[in-house]
Amino acid sequence: MFMSRPIPPESITSIDARITFAPAPELVEWARATFIEDDGKLHNPDHFHLQSASIGMLWTNVSNSRKGRRIVGQCEEGQPSGMMGKWGKARAEEQIIGWFGHVPDFILTFEAEYAMSCSDAEFCALVEHELYHAAQETDPFGAPKFRKSTGLPAYTLRGHDIEEFIGVVRRYGADASHVRALVDAANAGPEIANVRIAHACGTCQLRAA
């Protein structure tokens, strides 16, 4: 049912591997071909706005947790932000450009150990869960916003809400986003599989803090 998914390189999964992050262009290609492009095997129209987005993905062997919960995936905006000075921002941008050749709209990071051991359904749900965080801005009336200078979508991060994450529940079952309140979407039966992903997402944990 599922296309063959990329796996993390041995260089970061071997016992003697140094702690690192590794660019995953093959994972971006797979995610686009599977979920984003119109002819994808598991195409999801909710990700249409990402067809023109620049997306970078990373594998990592760095373990991460928040409030006792393991984090196996995270979506961030590509442009460095937060409390950092000019030098800190410049260092971060240099690192990002070193990984991807430019600063993408979004950077998605996935834990290599989890990716090696989880099922296809769990991995697909994890990737889609993070893609749902990569959103297009909307105006006060809910219409999608575009950049005046380029005409391309104006991108932003979003947290969990019923409208935006009903897609994960519909496709993978209520446990996919760990929100049983969305039972109406789940009653029709998941299109793909039942998994538990939201609790392991770094983006969700940061927004819950």
CYANA upper distance limits for C-alpha pairs under 8 A (distance plus 0.5 A):
  2 PHE  CA     41 LYS  CA      8.23
  2 PHE  CA    120 ASP  CA      7.56
  3 MET  CA     34 THR  CA      8.11
  3 MET  CA     41 LYS  CA      8.06
  5 ARG  CA     27 LEU  CA      8.22
  5 ARG  CA     30 TRP  CA      7.43
  5 ARG  CA    120 ASP  CA      8.21
  6 PRO  CA     26 GLU  CA      7.11
  6 PRO  CA     27 LEU  CA      6.33
  6 PRO  CA     30 TRP  CA      7.80
  7 ILE  CA    112 ALA  CA      8.41
  7 ILE  CA    115 ALA  CA      7.37
  7 ILE  CA    116 MET  CA      6.96
  8 PRO  CA     12 ILE  CA      7.74
  8 PRO  CA     13 THR  CA      7.58
  8 PRO  CA     59 TRP  CA      6.82
  8 PRO  CA    112 ALA  CA      6.18
  8 PRO  CA    115 ALA  CA      7.79
  8 PRO  CA    116 MET  CA      7.61
  9 PRO  CA     13 THR  CA      7.14
 10 GLU  CA     14 SER  CA      6.08
 11 SER  CA     17 ALA  CA      6.54
 12 ILE  CA     17 ALA  CA      5.66
 12 ILE  CA     18 ARG  CA      7.39
 12 ILE  CA     19 ILE  CA      7.91
 12 ILE  CA     20 THR  CA      7.45
 12 ILE  CA     21 PHE  CA      8.45
 12 ILE  CA     22 ALA  CA      8.19
 12 ILE  CA     60 THR  CA      7.64
 12 ILE  CA     61 ASN  CA      6.62
 12 ILE  CA    112 ALA  CA      8.11
 13 THR  CA     17 ALA  CA      6.84
 13 THR  CA     61 ASN  CA      7.34
 13 THR  CA    112 ALA  CA      7.30
 13 THR  CA    113 GLU  CA      7.49
 19 ILE  CA     60 THR  CA      8.26
 19 ILE  CA     61 ASN  CA      6.50
 19 ILE  CA     62 VAL  CA      6.53
 20 THR  CA     60 THR  CA      6.42
 20 THR  CA     61 ASN  CA      6.73
 20 THR  CA     62 VAL  CA      7.26
 21 PHE  CA     58 LEU  CA      6.69
 21 PHE  CA     59 TRP  CA      6.17
 21 PHE  CA     60 THR  CA      4.96
 21 PHE  CA     61 ASN  CA      7.50
 21 PHE  CA     62 VAL  CA      8.30
 22 ALA  CA     58 LEU  CA      5.88
 22 ALA  CA     59 TRP  CA      5.64
 22 ALA  CA     60 THR  CA      6.79
 22 ALA  CA     99 TRP  CA      8.24
 23 PRO  CA     56 GLY  CA      8.04
 23 PRO  CA     57 MET  CA      6.53
 23 PRO  CA     58 LEU  CA      5.06
 23 PRO  CA     59 TRP  CA      6.92
 23 PRO  CA     99 TRP  CA      6.34
 23 PRO  CA    100 PHE  CA      7.64
 24 ALA  CA     28 VAL  CA      7.17
 24 ALA  CA     56 GLY  CA      8.06
 24 ALA  CA     57 MET  CA      5.80
 24 ALA  CA     58 LEU  CA      5.64
 24 ALA  CA     59 TRP  CA      6.82
 25 PRO  CA     29 GLU  CA      6.75
 25 PRO  CA     56 GLY  CA      7.76
 25 PRO  CA     57 MET  CA      7.23
 26 GLU  CA     30 TRP  CA      6.64
 27 LEU  CA     31 ALA  CA      6.52
 27 LEU  CA     57 MET  CA      7.40
 28 VAL  CA     32 ARG  CA      6.61
 28 VAL  CA     55 ILE  CA      7.51
 28 VAL  CA     56 GLY  CA      7.33
 28 VAL  CA     57 MET  CA      6.73
 29 GLU  CA     33 ALA  CA      6.60
 30 TRP  CA     34 THR  CA      6.36
 31 ALA  CA     35 PHE  CA      6.19
 31 ALA  CA     36 ILE  CA      7.36
 31 ALA  CA    127 VAL  CA      8.05
 32 ARG  CA     36 ILE  CA      5.16
 32 ARG  CA     37 GLU  CA      6.21
 32 ARG  CA     40 GLY  CA      8.16
 32 ARG  CA     51 GLN  CA      8.30
 33 ALA  CA     37 GLU  CA      6.03
 33 ALA  CA     39 ASP  CA      8.06
 33 ALA  CA     40 GLY  CA      5.65
 33 ALA  CA     41 LYS  CA      8.11
 34 THR  CA     40 GLY  CA      4.91
 34 THR  CA     41 LYS  CA      5.82
 34 THR  CA     42 LEU  CA      5.84
 34 THR  CA     43 HIS  CA      6.51
 35 PHE  CA     40 GLY  CA      6.13
 35 PHE  CA     41 LYS  CA      7.69
 35 PHE  CA     42 LEU  CA      5.75
 35 PHE  CA     43 HIS  CA      4.72
 35 PHE  CA     44 ASN  CA      5.93
 35 PHE  CA     47 HIS  CA      7.87
 35 PHE  CA    128 GLU  CA      8.08
 36 ILE  CA     40 GLY  CA      7.19
 36 ILE  CA     43 HIS  CA      6.33
 36 ILE  CA     44 ASN  CA      6.79
 36 ILE  CA     45 PRO  CA      7.79
 36 ILE  CA     47 HIS  CA      6.07
 36 ILE  CA     48 PHE  CA      6.72
 36 ILE  CA     50 LEU  CA      7.32
 36 ILE  CA     51 GLN  CA      6.80
 37 GLU  CA     43 HIS  CA      6.99
 37 GLU  CA     48 PHE  CA      8.15
 37 GLU  CA     51 GLN  CA      7.24
 38 ASP  CA     43 HIS  CA      6.66
 38 ASP  CA     45 PRO  CA      8.18
 39 ASP  CA     43 HIS  CA      7.12
 44 ASN  CA     48 PHE  CA      8.05
 46 ASP  CA    132 TYR  CA      8.50
 46 ASP  CA    167 GLY  CA      7.86
 47 HIS  CA     51 GLN  CA      7.96
 47 HIS  CA    131 LEU  CA      7.86
 47 HIS  CA    132 TYR  CA      7.83
 49 HIS  CA     53 ALA  CA      7.72
 49 HIS  CA    135 ALA  CA      8.22
 49 HIS  CA    136 GLN  CA      7.24
 49 HIS  CA    153 PRO  CA      7.28
 50 LEU  CA     54 SER  CA      8.35
 50 LEU  CA    134 ALA  CA      8.32
 52 SER  CA    152 LEU  CA      7.75
 52 SER  CA    153 PRO  CA      8.26
 53 ALA  CA    104 PRO  CA      8.41
 53 ALA  CA    105 ASP  CA      6.79
 53 ALA  CA    106 PHE  CA      8.43
 53 ALA  CA    153 PRO  CA      8.46
 54 SER  CA    104 PRO  CA      5.34
 54 SER  CA    105 ASP  CA      5.62
 54 SER  CA    106 PHE  CA      7.22
 55 ILE  CA    104 PRO  CA      5.95
 55 ILE  CA    105 ASP  CA      6.44
 55 ILE  CA    106 PHE  CA      5.55
 55 ILE  CA    107 ILE  CA      6.49
 55 ILE  CA    108 LEU  CA      8.13
 56 GLY  CA     78 GLY  CA      8.48
 56 GLY  CA    100 PHE  CA      7.13
 56 GLY  CA    104 PRO  CA      6.50
 56 GLY  CA    105 ASP  CA      8.42
 56 GLY  CA    106 PHE  CA      6.72
 56 GLY  CA    107 ILE  CA      5.21
 56 GLY  CA    108 LEU  CA      6.84
 57 MET  CA    107 ILE  CA      5.99
 57 MET  CA    108 LEU  CA      5.19
 57 MET  CA    109 THR  CA      6.18
 57 MET  CA    110 PHE  CA      8.30
 58 LEU  CA    107 ILE  CA      7.98
 58 LEU  CA    108 LEU  CA      6.78
 58 LEU  CA    109 THR  CA      5.16
 58 LEU  CA    110 PHE  CA      6.76
 59 TRP  CA    109 THR  CA      6.43
 59 TRP  CA    110 PHE  CA      5.65
 59 TRP  CA    111 GLU  CA      6.48
 59 TRP  CA    112 ALA  CA      6.13
 60 THR  CA    109 THR  CA      7.55
 60 THR  CA    110 PHE  CA      6.74
 60 THR  CA    111 GLU  CA      5.63
 60 THR  CA    112 ALA  CA      5.99
 61 ASN  CA    111 GLU  CA      6.45
 61 ASN  CA    112 ALA  CA      6.01
 61 ASN  CA    113 GLU  CA      7.24
 62 VAL  CA    111 GLU  CA      7.63
 63 SER  CA     70 ARG  CA      8.43
 63 SER  CA     71 ILE  CA      8.18
 63 SER  CA    111 GLU  CA      7.70
 64 ASN  CA     70 ARG  CA      6.61
 64 ASN  CA     71 ILE  CA      5.86
 64 ASN  CA     72 VAL  CA      7.90
 65 SER  CA     69 ARG  CA      5.70
 65 SER  CA     70 ARG  CA      4.83
 65 SER  CA     71 ILE  CA      5.52
 65 SER  CA    202 GLY  CA      8.41
 66 ARG  CA     70 ARG  CA      7.21
 66 ARG  CA     71 ILE  CA      7.62
 66 ARG  CA    202 GLY  CA      8.34
 66 ARG  CA    205 GLN  CA      7.14
 69 ARG  CA    199 HIS  CA      7.71
 69 ARG  CA    200 ALA  CA      7.15
 70 ARG  CA    200 ALA  CA      6.14
 71 ILE  CA    111 GLU  CA      8.30
 71 ILE  CA    199 HIS  CA      8.31
 71 ILE  CA    200 ALA  CA      4.98
 71 ILE  CA    201 CYS  CA      5.84
 71 ILE  CA    202 GLY  CA      5.80
 72 VAL  CA    110 PHE  CA      6.12
 72 VAL  CA    111 GLU  CA      5.34
 72 VAL  CA    114 TYR  CA      7.05
 72 VAL  CA    200 ALA  CA      6.07
 72 VAL  CA    201 CYS  CA      6.57
 72 VAL  CA    202 GLY  CA      7.61
 73 GLY  CA    108 LEU  CA      7.67
 73 GLY  CA    109 THR  CA      6.03
 73 GLY  CA    110 PHE  CA      4.98
 73 GLY  CA    111 GLU  CA      6.82
 73 GLY  CA    126 LEU  CA      7.52
 73 GLY  CA    127 VAL  CA      8.34
 73 GLY  CA    130 GLU  CA      7.46
 73 GLY  CA    200 ALA  CA      7.31
 73 GLY  CA    201 CYS  CA      5.49
 73 GLY  CA    202 GLY  CA      6.31
 73 GLY  CA    203 THR  CA      8.28
 74 GLN  CA    108 LEU  CA      6.12
 74 GLN  CA    109 THR  CA      5.79
 74 GLN  CA    110 PHE  CA      7.24
 74 GLN  CA    130 GLU  CA      6.79
 74 GLN  CA    201 CYS  CA      6.08
 74 GLN  CA    202 GLY  CA      5.06
 74 GLN  CA    203 THR  CA      5.56
 75 CYS  CA    106 PHE  CA      7.36
 75 CYS  CA    107 ILE  CA      6.33
 75 CYS  CA    108 LEU  CA      4.95
 75 CYS  CA    109 THR  CA      7.07
 75 CYS  CA    130 GLU  CA      6.05
 75 CYS  CA    131 LEU  CA      7.96
 75 CYS  CA    133 HIS  CA      6.92
 75 CYS  CA    134 ALA  CA      7.51
 75 CYS  CA    157 LEU  CA      8.46
 75 CYS  CA    202 GLY  CA      7.96
 75 CYS  CA    203 THR  CA      6.30
 76 GLU  CA    106 PHE  CA      6.15
 76 GLU  CA    107 ILE  CA      5.74
 76 GLU  CA    108 LEU  CA      6.85
 76 GLU  CA    134 ALA  CA      8.42
 76 GLU  CA    157 LEU  CA      7.66
 76 GLU  CA    203 THR  CA      7.79
 77 GLU  CA    104 PRO  CA      8.38
 77 GLU  CA    105 ASP  CA      6.36
 77 GLU  CA    106 PHE  CA      4.92
 77 GLU  CA    107 ILE  CA      6.54
 77 GLU  CA    156 THR  CA      7.70
 77 GLU  CA    157 LEU  CA      7.39
 78 GLY  CA     96 ILE  CA      8.41
 78 GLY  CA    103 VAL  CA      6.28
 78 GLY  CA    104 PRO  CA      5.55
 78 GLY  CA    105 ASP  CA      5.43
 78 GLY  CA    106 PHE  CA      5.04
 78 GLY  CA    107 ILE  CA      5.85
 79 GLN  CA     93 GLU  CA      7.88
 79 GLN  CA    103 VAL  CA      6.85
 79 GLN  CA    104 PRO  CA      7.83
 79 GLN  CA    105 ASP  CA      7.57
 79 GLN  CA    106 PHE  CA      8.48
 80 PRO  CA     89 LYS  CA      6.64
 80 PRO  CA     92 ALA  CA      6.93
 80 PRO  CA     93 GLU  CA      7.21
 81 SER  CA     89 LYS  CA      7.97
 84 MET  CA     88 GLY  CA      5.82
 84 MET  CA     89 LYS  CA      6.53
 85 GLY  CA     89 LYS  CA      6.61
 86 LYS  CA     90 ALA  CA      6.51
 87 TRP  CA     91 ARG  CA      6.57
 88 GLY  CA     92 ALA  CA      6.73
 89 LYS  CA     93 GLU  CA      6.61
 90 ALA  CA     94 GLU  CA      6.59
 91 ARG  CA     95 GLN  CA      6.81
 92 ALA  CA     96 ILE  CA      6.76
 93 GLU  CA     97 ILE  CA      6.55
 93 GLU  CA    103 VAL  CA      7.50
 94 GLU  CA     98 GLY  CA      6.55
 95 GLN  CA     99 TRP  CA      6.88
 96 ILE  CA    100 PHE  CA      6.69
 96 ILE  CA    101 GLY  CA      8.01
 96 ILE  CA    102 HIS  CA      7.44
 96 ILE  CA    103 VAL  CA      6.60
 97 ILE  CA    101 GLY  CA      4.95
 97 ILE  CA    102 HIS  CA      5.00
 97 ILE  CA    103 VAL  CA      6.29
 98 GLY  CA    102 HIS  CA      8.23
100 PHE  CA    104 PRO  CA      8.12
105 ASP  CA    155 TYR  CA      7.72
106 PHE  CA    134 ALA  CA      7.29
108 LEU  CA    130 GLU  CA      7.50
110 PHE  CA    115 ALA  CA      7.79
111 GLU  CA    115 ALA  CA      6.80
112 ALA  CA    116 MET  CA      6.67
113 GLU  CA    117 SER  CA      7.03
114 TYR  CA    118 CYS  CA      6.34
115 ALA  CA    123 PHE  CA      7.13
118 CYS  CA    122 GLU  CA      6.48
118 CYS  CA    123 PHE  CA      6.77
119 SER  CA    123 PHE  CA      6.67
120 ASP  CA    124 CYS  CA      6.56
121 ALA  CA    125 ALA  CA      6.59
121 ALA  CA    172 TYR  CA      8.43
121 ALA  CA    192 ILE  CA      7.70
121 ALA  CA    193 ALA  CA      6.40
121 ALA  CA    194 ASN  CA      8.08
121 ALA  CA    195 VAL  CA      7.60
122 GLU  CA    126 LEU  CA      6.60
122 GLU  CA    194 ASN  CA      8.47
122 GLU  CA    195 VAL  CA      6.11
122 GLU  CA    196 ARG  CA      7.95
122 GLU  CA    197 ILE  CA      7.83
123 PHE  CA    127 VAL  CA      6.73
124 CYS  CA    128 GLU  CA      6.63
125 ALA  CA    129 HIS  CA      6.34
125 ALA  CA    168 VAL  CA      7.66
125 ALA  CA    172 TYR  CA      7.25
125 ALA  CA    176 ALA  CA      7.24
125 ALA  CA    195 VAL  CA      7.64
125 ALA  CA    197 ILE  CA      7.37
126 LEU  CA    130 GLU  CA      6.87
126 LEU  CA    197 ILE  CA      6.30
126 LEU  CA    198 ALA  CA      8.42
127 VAL  CA    131 LEU  CA      6.72
128 GLU  CA    132 TYR  CA      6.67
128 GLU  CA    168 VAL  CA      7.76
129 HIS  CA    133 HIS  CA      7.43
129 HIS  CA    168 VAL  CA      7.20
129 HIS  CA    177 SER  CA      8.22
129 HIS  CA    197 ILE  CA      7.92
129 HIS  CA    198 ALA  CA      7.71
130 GLU  CA    134 ALA  CA      7.48
130 GLU  CA    201 CYS  CA      8.07
130 GLU  CA    203 THR  CA      8.45
131 LEU  CA    135 ALA  CA      8.41
132 TYR  CA    158 ARG  CA      8.28
132 TYR  CA    164 GLU  CA      7.74
132 TYR  CA    165 PHE  CA      7.54
133 HIS  CA    157 LEU  CA      5.92
133 HIS  CA    158 ARG  CA      5.54
133 HIS  CA    159 GLY  CA      6.83
133 HIS  CA    203 THR  CA      8.20
134 ALA  CA    155 TYR  CA      7.71
134 ALA  CA    156 THR  CA      6.92
134 ALA  CA    157 LEU  CA      5.80
134 ALA  CA    158 ARG  CA      7.32
135 ALA  CA    155 TYR  CA      6.21
135 ALA  CA    156 THR  CA      5.77
135 ALA  CA    157 LEU  CA      6.04
135 ALA  CA    158 ARG  CA      6.61
136 GLN  CA    144 PRO  CA      6.95
136 GLN  CA    145 LYS  CA      7.44
136 GLN  CA    153 PRO  CA      6.71
136 GLN  CA    154 ALA  CA      6.11
136 GLN  CA    155 TYR  CA      4.92
136 GLN  CA    156 THR  CA      6.23
136 GLN  CA    157 LEU  CA      8.43
137 GLU  CA    144 PRO  CA      6.40
137 GLU  CA    145 LYS  CA      5.90
137 GLU  CA    146 PHE  CA      8.42
137 GLU  CA    153 PRO  CA      8.18
137 GLU  CA    154 ALA  CA      6.07
137 GLU  CA    155 TYR  CA      6.10
137 GLU  CA    156 THR  CA      6.30
138 THR  CA    142 GLY  CA      5.65
138 THR  CA    143 ALA  CA      5.65
138 THR  CA    144 PRO  CA      4.82
138 THR  CA    145 LYS  CA      5.59
139 ASP  CA    143 ALA  CA      5.92
139 ASP  CA    144 PRO  CA      6.93
139 ASP  CA    145 LYS  CA      6.73
144 PRO  CA    153 PRO  CA      8.08
145 LYS  CA    153 PRO  CA      6.64
145 LYS  CA    154 ALA  CA      6.14
146 PHE  CA    150 THR  CA      8.48
146 PHE  CA    151 GLY  CA      6.08
146 PHE  CA    152 LEU  CA      5.87
146 PHE  CA    153 PRO  CA      4.76
146 PHE  CA    154 ALA  CA      5.30
147 ARG  CA    151 GLY  CA      5.60
147 ARG  CA    152 LEU  CA      6.06
147 ARG  CA    153 PRO  CA      6.59
147 ARG  CA    154 ALA  CA      5.97
148 LYS  CA    152 LEU  CA      8.47
159 GLY  CA    203 THR  CA      8.14
159 GLY  CA    204 CYS  CA      6.93
159 GLY  CA    207 ARG  CA      7.27
160 HIS  CA    164 GLU  CA      7.47
160 HIS  CA    165 PHE  CA      6.87
160 HIS  CA    204 CYS  CA      7.82
161 ASP  CA    165 PHE  CA      6.58
162 ILE  CA    166 ILE  CA      6.19
162 ILE  CA    182 LEU  CA      7.52
165 PHE  CA    169 VAL  CA      7.22
165 PHE  CA    177 SER  CA      7.82
166 ILE  CA    170 ARG  CA      6.46
166 ILE  CA    182 LEU  CA      7.44
166 ILE  CA    185 ALA  CA      7.15
167 GLY  CA    171 ARG  CA      6.63
168 VAL  CA    172 TYR  CA      6.27
168 VAL  CA    173 GLY  CA      7.69
168 VAL  CA    174 ALA  CA      8.47
168 VAL  CA    176 ALA  CA      6.82
168 VAL  CA    177 SER  CA      7.22
169 VAL  CA    173 GLY  CA      5.03
169 VAL  CA    174 ALA  CA      5.22
169 VAL  CA    175 ASP  CA      7.68
169 VAL  CA    176 ALA  CA      6.37
169 VAL  CA    177 SER  CA      6.95
169 VAL  CA    182 LEU  CA      7.68
169 VAL  CA    185 ALA  CA      6.86
169 VAL  CA    186 ALA  CA      6.60
169 VAL  CA    190 PRO  CA      7.58
170 ARG  CA    174 ALA  CA      7.95
170 ARG  CA    185 ALA  CA      5.71
170 ARG  CA    186 ALA  CA      6.12
170 ARG  CA    188 ALA  CA      8.25
170 ARG  CA    189 GLY  CA      7.79
170 ARG  CA    190 PRO  CA      5.83
170 ARG  CA    191 GLU  CA      7.04
171 ARG  CA    190 PRO  CA      5.36
171 ARG  CA    191 GLU  CA      4.93
171 ARG  CA    192 ILE  CA      5.88
171 ARG  CA    193 ALA  CA      7.56
172 TYR  CA    176 ALA  CA      6.25
172 TYR  CA    190 PRO  CA      5.40
172 TYR  CA    191 GLU  CA      6.66
172 TYR  CA    192 ILE  CA      5.66
172 TYR  CA    193 ALA  CA      4.97
172 TYR  CA    194 ASN  CA      5.44
172 TYR  CA    195 VAL  CA      7.02
173 GLY  CA    185 ALA  CA      8.46
173 GLY  CA    186 ALA  CA      5.81
173 GLY  CA    189 GLY  CA      7.34
173 GLY  CA    190 PRO  CA      5.13
173 GLY  CA    191 GLU  CA      8.29
173 GLY  CA    192 ILE  CA      8.43
173 GLY  CA    193 ALA  CA      6.89
173 GLY  CA    194 ASN  CA      5.39
173 GLY  CA    195 VAL  CA      7.57
174 ALA  CA    178 HIS  CA      6.83
174 ALA  CA    179 VAL  CA      6.56
174 ALA  CA    180 ARG  CA      6.08
174 ALA  CA    182 LEU  CA      6.98
174 ALA  CA    183 VAL  CA      6.90
174 ALA  CA    185 ALA  CA      8.21
174 ALA  CA    186 ALA  CA      6.05
174 ALA  CA    194 ASN  CA      7.84
175 ASP  CA    179 VAL  CA      7.01
175 ASP  CA    180 ARG  CA      7.45
175 ASP  CA    194 ASN  CA      6.72
175 ASP  CA    195 VAL  CA      6.02
175 ASP  CA    196 ARG  CA      5.39
175 ASP  CA    197 ILE  CA      7.98
176 ALA  CA    194 ASN  CA      6.83
176 ALA  CA    195 VAL  CA      5.26
176 ALA  CA    196 ARG  CA      4.96
176 ALA  CA    197 ILE  CA      5.71
176 ALA  CA    198 ALA  CA      6.94
177 SER  CA    196 ARG  CA      6.94
177 SER  CA    197 ILE  CA      6.37
177 SER  CA    198 ALA  CA      5.01
177 SER  CA    199 HIS  CA      7.95
178 HIS  CA    196 ARG  CA      6.64
178 HIS  CA    197 ILE  CA      7.57
178 HIS  CA    198 ALA  CA      6.30
178 HIS  CA    199 HIS  CA      7.26
182 LEU  CA    186 ALA  CA      7.31
183 VAL  CA    187 ASN  CA      6.44
184 ASP  CA    188 ALA  CA      7.96
185 ALA  CA    189 GLY  CA      8.29
186 ALA  CA    190 PRO  CA      6.53
190 PRO  CA    194 ASN  CA      7.51
197 ILE  CA    201 CYS  CA      7.28
198 ALA  CA    204 CYS  CA      7.50
199 HIS  CA    204 CYS  CA      7.97
199 HIS  CA    205 GLN  CA      8.06
200 ALA  CA    205 GLN  CA      8.45
201 CYS  CA    205 GLN  CA      6.89
202 GLY  CA    206 LEU  CA      6.65
203 THR  CA    207 ARG  CA      6.89
204 CYS  CA    208 ALA  CA      6.61
205 GLN  CA    209 ALA  CA      6.88
